[in-house]
Amino acid sequence: MSGETPKHPKPYLLPLQPLPKDESLGAVRQVRNRFTGSTLGDLDLVVQVTRLKASADPPAVLIAPYHEAGLAGLERSSVRMFRYEPRARTLKPVWNSGISLGFKFVWAKIQEAGIYMPIGLPRDRLLQELLRALARQRALTESTDAKSAHALTMSLFEPFLKSDTDALEALRDLVTRFEIGTSQDLPIAEYNFGMGGHPLPFRLPRGDDLEGFRERVQSLEVSVTGLPEEALFNPPDSRPSGEVPWAAVPERLQYEVFERDLNRLDLDLGIIDIGEIWPWLFSKDWPMYQHDARHSGAASGISSIRATTAGQLAQRFKVDLDGPVNTKLSIVNGKAYVGTTRYSGGGGGTLYKINLCNGCIEGSFPTSGSAYYSISGIGGSPAIYNNKVYFTAVHGKMYCIDATTMTSTLPHPPALWVTDLKNPDPAKNQPISNPSGDCWTSPLVVHDKVYVGSGEGEVATCWGFIWCLDANTGEVVWLFCTNKQQQINAPGNENQPNRIPRSAAISDPLPAWAASFTIMDDPPETGSSPWSSFAYDWVLRRVYVGTGNSQYLGGTASSVAPDQRYGSGLIALDADTGEFRGFHTSQQDDSYWPNDADIDVPGAPTIFRRGGERVVCYGSKNGSFFLLDPNTLEVLGGGSQRRQLLARENGTGHPGNRGNPINSVVPTGGAVAENKWGVMATPAVHVGLGKLYVGLGGYQGANDGTKTPFVRALDWNNLNDAWPTAIGVDGVERYTAAQPPVYISASEAALSSPAVVNDVVFVSTTDPGSNQMSLYALDAATGLCLWAAPKVSGGGWPRYSLGPAISGEYVVAGAGESLYIYTRPTTPWCLKPLPPWIFEWLERRLDWPWPPEQMRRLTE
């Protein structure tokens, strides 16, 4: 035996609802392990929960931190919490549990007091497969007493117990080397190195040697239900195969058509997540920015990634690219589409097509051109529609290429069409001359139309435009100038589509081919450029987009909220005609400091339905967040459904309870200055939970991440915090279950759009303080961290991670100059074919008849 496991850190409970003042949730302590003879997979960690409040609903979370040595010889990702049932004298799994390897604790959502202990499967593959065969055989034989249950256990473990020791070790060594040689994501912590760094067989549970472990097996006390870890082979969160539950013709399953038809229906089903009930009706694609035209940020189709399985995620591939990824990728048919940018010298970026199954670059398309900043390349997410890839380049061009003909080597097939949004082009019905009109927006493709924005808020002579292009030709269908012609806010005094500022027109008068456009006098201000992607409302047939700050023609930036119309807000247009339909912007009371300036809306809006009410929401760089009526763009709840999301002292940020601004959070001290720490991206929606997830922090990180969380979880009815909180001695309300990783770093922030799948929300972060980027999987209901990807270096400035995309079993994110592909193991190692000579060798060396009925998976 290897000796006792080192002492584990103290366990604790987390309340999932506010407790009355001075009231305790319960008590928890580590106790002596009296089950060491009842299981092979324990961590030698047993905790007792007493005096748990019976009214705890939703349940409390039990957190049991562990010492790394406790995992010796166990398959780390298989660990679940078990509860001792006194009447049955058995340990039963708490299925709503799991392990956070990044932060070294086992968690379980519990509802009653009792004895709890984490248990996992053996890491040794031979031992694990014998245990799997035991679980299967026990289910078939149904032992009626402990004696027969023990006999069955010993008979199934007989090959492990009675085989020649040297031969058995040689077999374990062979299988270990086979797995190491074929695995792409084996954690280094699971290796067992010998002299010279040579890999040895994986450790046995508790780190025992073979003889010591054999003694442990022979002394097992087996209950009538068997060993508790046998249950781990049959978790309840396995999902269907992915096919519809009827005999369908595959080529007739037009998922895109179904989703489009569903979107057209004005269904009063906001509280029903159709995608969760019938996931097989939806594709696994993530075809555009934030997944869909409403920007829900929620993955569709069948995925086995859940709170209880997220801890099994591991990096499968790292794909190095030719520049930083400053966009959120898209995924269609198992292929990721992502663009890169370049700095200091420009030269353009590249659009890549990458196979998620093998990490290979299957296609690329280079761009070239100059933008106002020393940045060139692709700054928005591509949209894939009808086997075409639509994407914008920062230098102001809109591209459409054939997804099926992309090549990874020269010569690259030419684009199907390119529309220059800076320079006039009669062939594309484009009459605008806007030399500094860069393009950062992600295109939206709906009903064979492409919606995209252009402009530049930092240039006093640049105008902002919203474009509607024909998706098949790139020709301009209509355009709308986002610089208001007359600053008189009265009905009927809004800009009209296809009206062009005089100084932006190709000529005055316009040529004959531009007869559908008219010239208007130059507005008094420029800027107000669309920054974000467009969201589409299938009911009202409108598009919504966020705009940046305005500039007076003299070069002075707009100072404080409210900005000049249509700057620093959300604008709505008729999707078919471009007619103005509404505008909303922050007021002075919405800003973190009253004098916050340059308060762009970089993130896209999100549209969702809550019950019988449809909502459009968005956030601002000043930290404010709004729930609006999509028809009128008025704040819902009589103006109450808005909130300042950055941390405040002695207040929640709601109207009437704003609290006091904190200089360490936004260090301008109230001077007229840019707020760089608010909402920069797009929220994600969880329909089943009625929650919104909003990233916080800007391109310089968080100025005080110990107070401001890098993600807010909000009740979509009132914007209250939807994760459990507690108020600190400094008067700041913080999430309790989400720490760690939230509040750990002073500068870690989410300049990113979260993504939701089942009951998990993924958030990527950038930490300028450590120059690292991270990706976290958090429990959607509580904020508990379920998994953390290994941190990656950010390289030189600026390097960001702008959020993951999810498709089936894959979670994919760009960070720095690489694309990272994560997935759960989908094919057990035992299903990989072994060479025939191995079985001949086994028969000779083990001197033991190989039991096919017990080891079928290994020998098939």
ChimeraX attribute file (.defattr): number of C-alpha atoms within 10 A of each C-alpha:
attribute: neighborCount
match mode: 1-to-1
recipient: residues
	/A:1	13
	/A:2	11
	/A:3	8
	/A:4	10
	/A:5	17
	/A:6	12
	/A:7	13
	/A:8	19
	/A:9	14
	/A:10	13
	/A:11	22
	/A:12	18
	/A:13	22
	/A:14	18
	/A:15	23
	/A:16	23
	/A:17	18
	/A:18	13
	/A:19	13
	/A:20	8
	/A:21	6
	/A:22	6
	/A:23	9
	/A:24	13
	/A:25	22
	/A:26	17
	/A:27	15
	/A:28	22
	/A:29	14
	/A:30	20
	/A:31	12
	/A:32	11
	/A:33	14
	/A:34	9
	/A:35	18
	/A:36	16
	/A:37	15
	/A:38	21
	/A:39	21
	/A:40	24
	/A:41	28
	/A:42	30
	/A:43	26
	/A:44	24
	/A:45	25
	/A:46	23
	/A:47	23
	/A:48	17
	/A:49	20
	/A:50	15
	/A:51	13
	/A:52	19
	/A:53	18
	/A:54	12
	/A:55	10
	/A:56	17
	/A:57	12
	/A:58	14
	/A:59	18
	/A:60	22
	/A:61	21
	/A:62	24
	/A:63	23
	/A:64	27
	/A:65	19
	/A:66	24
	/A:67	17
	/A:68	15
	/A:69	16
	/A:70	21
	/A:71	26
	/A:72	25
	/A:73	25
	/A:74	27
	/A:75	21
	/A:76	22
	/A:77	20
	/A:78	22
	/A:79	28
	/A:80	25
	/A:81	27
	/A:82	24
	/A:83	22
	/A:84	16
	/A:85	13
	/A:86	10
	/A:87	6
	/A:88	11
	/A:89	11
	/A:90	20
	/A:91	25
	/A:92	19
	/A:93	22
	/A:94	18
	/A:95	17
	/A:96	16
	/A:97	23
	/A:98	26
	/A:99	32
	/A:100	22
	/A:101	19
	/A:102	16
	/A:103	15
	/A:104	16
	/A:105	22
	/A:106	23
	/A:107	28
	/A:108	26
	/A:109	20
	/A:110	23
	/A:111	17
	/A:112	17
	/A:113	17
	/A:114	17
	/A:115	20
	/A:116	26
	/A:117	25
	/A:118	29
	/A:119	28
	/A:120	27
	/A:121	29
	/A:122	28
	/A:123	22
	/A:124	19
	/A:125	21
	/A:126	20
	/A:127	18
	/A:128	16
	/A:129	19
	/A:130	20
	/A:131	23
	/A:132	23
	/A:133	21
	/A:134	23
	/A:135	23
	/A:136	15
	/A:137	16
	/A:138	18
	/A:139	13
	/A:140	9
	/A:141	11
	/A:142	13
	/A:143	18
	/A:144	11
	/A:145	13
	/A:146	15
	/A:147	14
	/A:148	17
	/A:149	21
	/A:150	20
	/A:151	13
	/A:152	19
	/A:153	23
	/A:154	18
	/A:155	12
	/A:156	20
	/A:157	20
	/A:158	14
	/A:159	20
	/A:160	18
	/A:161	19
	/A:162	13
	/A:163	15
	/A:164	15
	/A:165	14
	/A:166	11
	/A:167	16
	/A:168	20
	/A:169	15
	/A:170	17
	/A:171	19
	/A:172	19
	/A:173	16
	/A:174	15
	/A:175	21
	/A:176	20
	/A:177	17
	/A:178	13
	/A:179	16
	/A:180	14
	/A:181	10
	/A:182	11
	/A:183	13
	/A:184	13
	/A:185	16
	/A:186	15
	/A:187	11
	/A:188	7
	/A:189	10
	/A:190	16
	/A:191	17
	/A:192	16
	/A:193	13
	/A:194	10
	/A:195	7
	/A:196	6
	/A:197	8
	/A:198	10
	/A:199	15
	/A:200	18
	/A:201	21
	/A:202	24
	/A:203	21
	/A:204	21
	/A:205	25
	/A:206	24
	/A:207	20
	/A:208	17
	/A:209	13
	/A:210	17
	/A:211	12
	/A:212	13
	/A:213	19
	/A:214	15
	/A:215	12
	/A:216	18
	/A:217	19
	/A:218	15
	/A:219	11
	/A:220	18
	/A:221	19
	/A:222	23
	/A:223	21
	/A:224	19
	/A:225	23
	/A:226	27
	/A:227	24
	/A:228	22
	/A:229	27
	/A:230	22
	/A:231	17
	/A:232	18
	/A:233	14
	/A:234	11
	/A:235	11
	/A:236	11
	/A:237	14
	/A:238	12
	/A:239	11
	/A:240	13
	/A:241	11
	/A:242	16
	/A:243	14
	/A:244	15
	/A:245	11
	/A:246	6
	/A:247	7
	/A:248	10
	/A:249	7
	/A:250	9
	/A:251	6
	/A:252	7
	/A:253	14
	/A:254	12
	/A:255	16
	/A:256	15
	/A:257	11
	/A:258	13
	/A:259	14
	/A:260	14
	/A:261	11
	/A:262	13
	/A:263	15
	/A:264	13
	/A:265	10
	/A:266	13
	/A:267	12
	/A:268	13
	/A:269	14
	/A:270	17
	/A:271	15
	/A:272	16
	/A:273	15
	/A:274	16
	/A:275	19
	/A:276	18
	/A:277	9
	/A:278	14
	/A:279	21
	/A:280	20
	/A:281	23
	/A:282	23
	/A:283	24
	/A:284	24
	/A:285	25
	/A:286	28
	/A:287	25
	/A:288	31
	/A:289	32
	/A:290	32
	/A:291	24
	/A:292	22
	/A:293	24
	/A:294	22
	/A:295	24
	/A:296	25
	/A:297	30
	/A:298	23
	/A:299	27
	/A:300	26
	/A:301	21
	/A:302	25
	/A:303	22
	/A:304	20
	/A:305	25
	/A:306	20
	/A:307	26
	/A:308	26
	/A:309	21
	/A:310	26
	/A:311	25
	/A:312	23
	/A:313	22
	/A:314	22
	/A:315	19
	/A:316	21
	/A:317	20
	/A:318	15
	/A:319	15
	/A:320	15
	/A:321	20
	/A:322	15
	/A:323	19
	/A:324	29
	/A:325	30
	/A:326	27
	/A:327	28
	/A:328	27
	/A:329	30
	/A:330	29
	/A:331	28
	/A:332	21
	/A:333	13
	/A:334	16
	/A:335	22
	/A:336	27
	/A:337	27
	/A:338	29
	/A:339	33
	/A:340	28
	/A:341	25
	/A:342	20
	/A:343	17
	/A:344	9
	/A:345	11
	/A:346	18
	/A:347	18
	/A:348	23
	/A:349	28
	/A:350	23
	/A:351	25
	/A:352	24
	/A:353	26
	/A:354	22
	/A:355	18
	/A:356	23
	/A:357	13
	/A:358	10
	/A:359	18
	/A:360	15
	/A:361	20
	/A:362	16
	/A:363	19
	/A:364	22
	/A:365	21
	/A:366	15
	/A:367	22
	/A:368	17
	/A:369	16
	/A:370	19
	/A:371	22
	/A:372	16
	/A:373	16
	/A:374	12
	/A:375	21
	/A:376	28
	/A:377	32
	/A:378	34
	/A:379	26
	/A:380	28
	/A:381	28
	/A:382	31
	/A:383	29
	/A:384	25
	/A:385	19
	/A:386	9
	/A:387	13
	/A:388	19
	/A:389	24
	/A:390	26
	/A:391	29
	/A:392	32
	/A:393	31
	/A:394	28
	/A:395	30
	/A:396	29
	/A:397	22
	/A:398	21
	/A:399	21
	/A:400	23
	/A:401	20
	/A:402	18
	/A:403	20
	/A:404	11
	/A:405	14
	/A:406	20
	/A:407	17
	/A:408	16
	/A:409	11
	/A:410	8
	/A:411	9
	/A:412	14
	/A:413	13
	/A:414	13
	/A:415	14
	/A:416	14
	/A:417	17
	/A:418	19
	/A:419	23
	/A:420	19
	/A:421	29
	/A:422	22
	/A:423	19
	/A:424	19
	/A:425	17
	/A:426	13
	/A:427	12
	/A:428	19
	/A:429	20
	/A:430	27
	/A:431	25
	/A:432	24
	/A:433	20
	/A:434	24
	/A:435	19
	/A:436	24
	/A:437	30
	/A:438	30
	/A:439	31
	/A:440	30
	/A:441	31
	/A:442	28
	/A:443	31
	/A:444	26
	/A:445	23
	/A:446	15
	/A:447	10
	/A:448	12
	/A:449	22
	/A:450	23
	/A:451	26
	/A:452	28
	/A:453	32
	/A:454	32
	/A:455	32
	/A:456	31
	/A:457	28
	/A:458	22
	/A:459	19
	/A:460	19
	/A:461	22
	/A:462	27
	/A:463	32
	/A:464	29
	/A:465	26
	/A:466	22
	/A:467	24
	/A:468	25
	/A:469	24
	/A:470	18
	/A:471	21
	/A:472	13
	/A:473	16
	/A:474	23
	/A:475	21
	/A:476	23
	/A:477	21
	/A:478	23
	/A:479	25
	/A:480	22
	/A:481	26
	/A:482	29
	/A:483	28
	/A:484	23
	/A:485	21
	/A:486	16
	/A:487	15
	/A:488	10
	/A:489	10
	/A:490	8
	/A:491	6
	/A:492	8
	/A:493	12
	/A:494	20
	/A:495	19
	/A:496	20
	/A:497	21
	/A:498	22
	/A:499	19
	/A:500	27
	/A:501	18
	/A:502	18
	/A:503	18
	/A:504	22
	/A:505	23
	/A:506	19
	/A:507	14
	/A:508	11
	/A:509	12
	/A:510	16
	/A:511	13
	/A:512	9
	/A:513	12
	/A:514	15
	/A:515	11
	/A:516	12
	/A:517	20
	/A:518	17
	/A:519	17
	/A:520	17
	/A:521	12
	/A:522	18
	/A:523	19
	/A:524	15
	/A:525	28
	/A:526	32
	/A:527	32
	/A:528	35
	/A:529	35
	/A:530	36
	/A:531	30
	/A:532	31
	/A:533	30
	/A:534	32
	/A:535	27
	/A:536	27
	/A:537	25
	/A:538	20
	/A:539	14
	/A:540	13
	/A:541	12
	/A:542	22
	/A:543	24
	/A:544	27
	/A:545	30
	/A:546	33
	/A:547	32
	/A:548	30
	/A:549	30
	/A:550	34
	/A:551	29
	/A:552	17
	/A:553	17
	/A:554	11
	/A:555	14
	/A:556	12
	/A:557	21
	/A:558	21
	/A:559	19
	/A:560	22
	/A:561	23
	/A:562	20
	/A:563	25
	/A:564	24
	/A:565	25
	/A:566	31
	/A:567	36
	/A:568	33
	/A:569	27
	/A:570	28
	/A:571	23
	/A:572	25
	/A:573	21
	/A:574	18
	/A:575	23
	/A:576	14
	/A:577	16
	/A:578	21
	/A:579	19
	/A:580	18
	/A:581	18
	/A:582	18
	/A:583	20
	/A:584	21
	/A:585	26
	/A:586	25
	/A:587	13
	/A:588	15
	/A:589	15
	/A:590	26
	/A:591	28
	/A:592	28
	/A:593	25
	/A:594	17
	/A:595	21
	/A:596	26
	/A:597	25
	/A:598	27
	/A:599	33
	/A:600	34
	/A:601	33
	/A:602	26
	/A:603	27
	/A:604	31
	/A:605	27
	/A:606	29
	/A:607	23
	/A:608	20
	/A:609	19
	/A:610	16
	/A:611	13
	/A:612	12
	/A:613	12
	/A:614	19
	/A:615	22
	/A:616	24
	/A:617	24
	/A:618	27
	/A:619	34
	/A:620	32
	/A:621	29
	/A:622	32
	/A:623	27
	/A:624	24
	/A:625	24
	/A:626	28
	/A:627	27
	/A:628	22
	/A:629	17
	/A:630	24
	/A:631	16
	/A:632	13
	/A:633	21
	/A:634	19
	/A:635	19
	/A:636	19
	/A:637	13
	/A:638	7
	/A:639	12
	/A:640	15
	/A:641	21
	/A:642	25
	/A:643	23
	/A:644	28
	/A:645	31
	/A:646	26
	/A:647	28
	/A:648	24
	/A:649	18
	/A:650	18
	/A:651	19
	/A:652	21
	/A:653	25
	/A:654	20
	/A:655	16
	/A:656	9
	/A:657	13
	/A:658	19
	/A:659	18
	/A:660	17
	/A:661	22
	/A:662	20
	/A:663	14
	/A:664	15
	/A:665	22
	/A:666	24
	/A:667	17
	/A:668	17
	/A:669	15
	/A:670	15
	/A:671	12
	/A:672	15
	/A:673	17
	/A:674	18
	/A:675	24
	/A:676	25
	/A:677	28
	/A:678	33
	/A:679	35
	/A:680	30
	/A:681	28
	/A:682	31
	/A:683	30
	/A:684	26
	/A:685	26
	/A:686	25
	/A:687	22
	/A:688	15
	/A:689	16
	/A:690	20
	/A:691	24
	/A:692	26
	/A:693	26
	/A:694	29
	/A:695	29
	/A:696	30
	/A:697	31
	/A:698	23
	/A:699	19
	/A:700	19
	/A:701	25
	/A:702	31
	/A:703	24
	/A:704	23
	/A:705	23
	/A:706	19
	/A:707	26
	/A:708	29
	/A:709	29
	/A:710	30
	/A:711	26
	/A:712	23
	/A:713	26
	/A:714	19
	/A:715	16
	/A:716	24
	/A:717	15
	/A:718	17
	/A:719	23
	/A:720	18
	/A:721	19
	/A:722	24
	/A:723	24
	/A:724	21
	/A:725	19
	/A:726	15
	/A:727	14
	/A:728	12
	/A:729	8
	/A:730	10
	/A:731	15
	/A:732	20
	/A:733	21
	/A:734	22
	/A:735	24
	/A:736	20
	/A:737	23
	/A:738	21
	/A:739	14
	/A:740	15
	/A:741	19
	/A:742	24
	/A:743	21
	/A:744	13
	/A:745	20
	/A:746	20
	/A:747	23
	/A:748	34
	/A:749	34
	/A:750	34
	/A:751	33
	/A:752	31
	/A:753	32
	/A:754	31
	/A:755	29
	/A:756	27
	/A:757	26
	/A:758	20
	/A:759	18
	/A:760	26
	/A:761	27
	/A:762	26
	/A:763	29
	/A:764	30
	/A:765	30
	/A:766	34
	/A:767	26
	/A:768	22
	/A:769	14
	/A:770	13
	/A:771	19
	/A:772	21
	/A:773	27
	/A:774	24
	/A:775	24
	/A:776	23
	/A:777	26
	/A:778	24
	/A:779	24
	/A:780	25
	/A:781	20
	/A:782	25
	/A:783	26
	/A:784	26
	/A:785	30
	/A:786	30
	/A:787	26
	/A:788	23
	/A:789	19
	/A:790	14
	/A:791	14
	/A:792	16
	/A:793	17
	/A:794	22
	/A:795	15
	/A:796	9
	/A:797	13
	/A:798	14
	/A:799	24
	/A:800	31
	/A:801	30
	/A:802	27
	/A:803	29
	/A:804	29
	/A:805	32
	/A:806	30
	/A:807	28
	/A:808	20
	/A:809	17
	/A:810	24
	/A:811	23
	/A:812	26
	/A:813	27
	/A:814	31
	/A:815	30
	/A:816	26
	/A:817	22
	/A:818	19
	/A:819	23
	/A:820	21
	/A:821	25
	/A:822	22
	/A:823	23
	/A:824	20
	/A:825	15
	/A:826	8
	/A:827	8
	/A:828	8
	/A:829	16
	/A:830	18
	/A:831	12
	/A:832	14
	/A:833	11
	/A:834	14
	/A:835	8
	/A:836	9
	/A:837	8
	/A:838	14
	/A:839	13
	/A:840	10
	/A:841	13
	/A:842	17
	/A:843	12
	/A:844	12
	/A:845	16
	/A:846	19
	/A:847	14
	/A:848	14
	/A:849	10
	/A:850	15
	/A:851	11
	/A:852	11
	/A:853	10
	/A:854	19
	/A:855	19
	/A:856	14
	/A:857	17
	/A:858	17
	/A:859	18
	/A:860	11
